[in-house]
Amino acid sequence: MILTSAVLPDDLAGLAGQRLFTERADVGDLAALLDIGRRHSITGIVHLAGSVPWPPGAQPPVAGARDAIGSLFNVLQAACDWQVPRVGLASTIGIYGGVTAPGPLREDVPLPMTAGHPIPAFKKIGELLADYLVGLTGIEIVNYRISPWGPGGNPMSPFTAVPQLVHAAARGTWPGCAPVTTASPRLPDQAPATAVTPSTVPRKA
């Protein structure tokens, strides 16, 4: 497995150089991304970075949107060049915002065409592009509608109070909730915008 991230998680450090290899790459730089495939035999991609203009307002609106969508296209272009059979893209449960259907939020529930935050907005764009490209590329592209809470999640989420409440209940403490907002700055432990995690096996000499 290759992690294109600047920081290796502590629980994976024992695999470094054996089953796990790290590479630095910016998904906005297609040439640098493709160069990884010259050093390793890529068998699949899990793209966990946010192909989103982030933080909001850091770039001119059109340029930021172009770069964000372009980074997603770069990952998918790499998948085509490497001929991987499967790509996983990090989406978000935030795309369900505004859904009024009763009951569980199923994957086939109709979604609003609007979004109150750039993350679900660009994740919806990514899902639509993935659906379009599946039939044309022959690659299986799966969207992971990830929640902001769970094991290893950030206990002080700026988007929902659930993690704070669950952590407090488990520890028997009073919750210290972070303000819920629609435009929060990136938190220190969030993945950088250039992270992408291609699943690989080392190429034999």
N, C-alpha and C positions, 0 to 999 in steps of 0.2 A: 504494500500500500504506500502511496505517495501522499504526503500532506504538503500542500503549497501554502504554508502558514509560517509566520516568523517565530511563533511560539509553539513548542511541543508540549502538550498536556502532560502533567506529572505521571498520570496513570498509564501513559503509553511510552514513557521514557525507556523502559526495559526492552522494548522492541526495536529501538533505534539502531539502524545499520544492519538489522537482520531481516525482519519482516516488514519494517516500517522505515521509510526514507522521507526526508524533508527536502523540498525545493522552494526557492523563492520565485514567485512569478506574479505579475499583475495581469488579471484577466482582461484589462483594457489593452494589453500589448499582445496581439495575436502571435507575433513572431516568437516572443519569449515563451508563450504558452506552448506553442508547437514544438519548441526546442526540447521541452521535457520529454516528449515522445521519441526523441532521438536518443535519449539516455535510458529510457525505460520502456518496457512493453506494456502499454496501457490496455487494460481489459474492460474498464468501465469508469464512469465518472459520477461522483456525487457532488453537486455544486451547491455548497451551503452558504456562499457569500450572498450579500444582498445586491442584486443588480438594480439598484435604486439610487436616485440622486440623493446623496447623504453626506453630511447633514443638510437638511433643507436650507436653501439659500446660499450654499457655499459656491455655486456656479451660476452663471446666467441660465434662466429656465430652459431654453431650447438646447443649449450645449450640455447641460446636466442630464437632460432626458436622453439626448443622443448618446452620450457616453455610457449611461446606465444600460440602455437597450443594446448598445454595441458590445458591452462586456458579455451579455448573455449570448449574443450571436457568436462571439469569439469562442465561448465554451462549446457551443453546438457545432461550430465549424471544426474545432479540434476533434470532437467526437466523430465527425464524418471522415476527417483525414486519418484518424487512428482506427477507424472502422470498428468502433466499440458497439456492442449490441444493445447497451442500455445506459441511459443517463437519468440520474435522479436530480430534480430541481427543488430547492427549498422554497415552498410557498408559505402561506400563513393562514391560520384560522381567521385572521382579520378580514379576509375576503368575504366572510359571512356577515360583516357589518351591514345593517339595514335590512336583512332578511326578516320577513314577517311571517313566514310559514310556521305553523305550529309543529311541535314535536322535535325529534332529533334533527340535527343539521347534517343531512346526508350529502354525499358527494354530488348527487344529481339534482340537488335543490336549485331552482333558478336564482341567480345572483343579480343584485342591482348593478347597473352599469356605471355607478358613481362610487366614490370612496372619499372618506374624510381625512385620509392620511396618505402620504406618498408610498408607504410600504405596501398596504393592500392594493393601492392603485397599480403599482408596477408589478406586483405579483399576479394580478389579474391579466395584465398584458402578457406576462411570461407564460401563463397557462394557455392563453389563446394562441400565442406563437408556437408553443410546444405542440398543441393539438394539430395545428396546421402542418408542422414539419414532420410529425410522426408518419403521415401517409406518404410524404415525398421522399424522406430519407431512409425509411425502413428501420430506423432506430426506435427502440422502445423508450419513450420519454415519460417519466413518472413524476408527478407533482406531489411533494410532501407538504401537506397543510399542517405545519408545525405549530404547536401551542407555545405560549410564552411561559409556561410553568411545567414542572415535572422534575424528576431526579436530575440533579446537576444544573437546574435552571436558576435564573437570577431571582433571589428571594425578594428583591425590591424592584419589581417591574413597574415602569412608568405607565403601562397600558392597562393593567388590571390589578385589582386588590387581591385576587385569589391566591397568588404565591405567598404574600405576606400573611394572610389569614391562615393558610395551611401550615406554614412554618411556625407561626405563633401557637397554633393549637397543638402541634406535635411537641413543642418545647414547653408548653404550659406558661407562656409569657404573653404580655400584651402586645398586639401588633403595632409596629411602627411603620405605617403605610406611606409610601412615596406618593406624591401628587400624581393623579392620572391626567395625562395630557395628550394632545394630538400632534405635538411637535417637540418631542423631547430630544436632547442631545444624545449622542452615542454613549453608552455606558462603558466603563473601562474594560469589562470582561466580555463585551460583545465581539463577534468576529469582525476583523477588518474587512473593508469593502473589496480587498483584493484576494480574499481567501477562496480557494477552490480545492476540493479534495478528490482528485482522481484515484480510483481504486485500481491498483496495478499489481503485477508480479514482476520481479526483477528479470531483465533480459539476460539470457545466458551468453557467456563470452564465446 
